[in-house]
Amino acid sequence: MSSDRSKLLNGLLRPQKSEADDINRLCDVIRETSFEIHKFLRSGHLEKIYENALAHRLAKVGIEVTQQHPLDVFDADGTLLGHFSADLFVAGRLIVELKACKVLVDEHVAQLLGYLRASRVEHGLLINFGGPKLQVKKYILNRET
């Protein structure tokens, strides 16, 4: 990791004044780390390789990351309908869904939004390592949505 990169991460990891600033800084770190991974690995690997790389690099800088984090899906009456696994669950409040395809499509967005709704997590990132350019999209699902 270059010294410029270390300065950027240190700045981004500094405590913030509000929760919104904090989640935005966390997303910035993940975006920047994903870019570095894409620059190093390029496209062409399986999704699991990018998942492992991102989890490894985030953990290295002290960010809590859980891979294949199990989340339950409940019906309105509380009946358990099933389970899903988020690719990455970061800092206990951000779902990261990774893809390794040519381009993101509506189904990928629907998948992440479904995960956010089911888990009642407000923030999510959809990251595609498979194209010639890294794609990173942030989604916020308000409780009223």
Secondary structure, DSSP 8 states (H G I E B T S, - for coil): --HHHHHHHHHHHS--SSHHHHHHHHHHHHHHHHHHHHHHH-S-S-HHHHHHHHHHHHHHTT--EEEEEEEEEE-TTS-EEEEEEEEEEETTTEEEEEE-SSS--HHHHHHHHHHHHHHT--EEEEEE-SSSS-EEEEEE--TT-
